[in-house]
């Protein structure tokens, strides 16, 4: 008796046909094709924002080092504006960073490097322009007192 019930249950279940599986697979492929380009652009934007924040943190860390150790420090751009290094007065590297591909400091425009006195004040002050792939050009203004930065663009 039990076997007859099992047979009826199995005979009623057809499973998925090959056509149904192809339909589901094609829907997944279409959704992936639509979503991927948007996520790639968003990832690029997030990467550029993170790189800009990392640069700002590096500037603040360099300034903090100058204040706490009462020693002059500087941040210089290298690799044609694609990267930066922070140095002590004896040229010992404090930290370094690199911008993502397509992001760089615009050469010969504004400050060439950032110098901090032992008191933490920046001299000279001015602006740095950074070109990004996604957001275009960003301008960072450095004020004299305590290395405040304002970003525009």
N, C-alpha and C positions, 0 to 999 in steps of 0.2 A: 504494500500500500504506500509506504514511504517513497519507494522508487518511482512510482507513477506520478506522485506530486512533484518530485524533483524534476522529472522529465517535462512536465507541463510548464514549470517555472522557467526552465532553460529554453524551451521552445518559444516562449513569449518574448525573450530578450534577444534583440537583434544586434545590439552594439552599435558602434558608429560605422557608417559607411565611409569608403575612401573619399567620396565627394564631400561629405560633411567635414572630414578632417582637412581637406584642401581648402574649404571655405574658411574655417577657423584660422588656419595657417596664413592665408592671404590677408585676412583682417589684421592679424598681428604684424605682418610685414608692412602693410600700409600705415598702420599707427606708428610703427618704429620709424619709417621713412619721413613721416610728418614731424615727429617729436625731436629726432636727433639734431637737425640743423638749429633749432631753437635752443636746445640745451648746450650745444657747442658755443654759440654766441654768448650765452649767459655765463658759461664757464670762463671764457676769455675776459669778459667784463669783471667777473669776480677776481680773477687772477691779477688783472691790472690794479684793481682797488687794493688787493692785499699787498702788492708790490709797493704801491704808494704809501700805504700804512707802515710797511716794514722800513721804508726809507725814512719816514718821519720818526719812527722809533729809534733808528740808528742815529739820527741827528740828535735826538734827546739824550740818548745814552752817551754820545760823545761829549755833549755839553755837561752832563752830569759827572762824567769822569773828570773833566776840566775843573769843575767846582770842588769835587771831593778830594782830588789829589793836588789842587792848586798848581795845575800845569796846563800850558797852552796845548790845544788840540786842533785838529783840522780834518775836514771831510773833503776828499778830492774825488773827482770823477775820473774814470779810467775806461779803457776799451772803447774809445770814441763815444762816451756817454752812456754805454750800456751797463756799466757797473760803477761802484763807488767803494772807497776804503776810508776808514777813519784811522788817523795816526796820532801818536803822542809827539811831543816836541823832538824826541830823539829818533823819529821815523819808525818806531815800533808800531806794528799794525794792531789796532784795538779790535776792529771788526771790519767785515767787508760784506757786500751784497751785490746782487746782480738783478737787473730788470728782466722781465720775460721778453721773449722775442717780439720785436715790433714796438717796444717801448724804450725810449732813450731820452737823455737830456739833449736839448737842441744845442749844438756847438756854437761858440762865439756869440752867445746871447745871454746877457745878464751875468751873474756871478760865475766865476770859473771854479771856485771852491768855497768852503765855509770854514771860517777860522773862529775859534773860541778862545778868549783870554782866560787866565786862571780864575777870574771872578765869574765866568760863565757868559759874559757879554760877547756878542757877535760883532766882528768888525772885518770887512765892511758889510753893510746890510744891502739888501737888494732883492732881485727876483730871479728865479730859475724857471725856465720853461721846459716842460717834459712833454714829448710827443707820444701819444698812445695810439694803438691800432683801432680800438673800439670807440673811445671817447674823444678823440682828437687831441687838441693841445690843452695842457693843464699848466697854470701858472702858480708857483708857490712863492709867496711874499714872505721874506724874513725880516722881522722887526729887530731893532737894536736891543731892547731889553729882554734878557732871558730867553732869547731864541724863539720867540713866538712865531708860529707859521700860520699863514692863511692860504687856503687853496681856492682858486677860482678857475673857471673854464670848464 
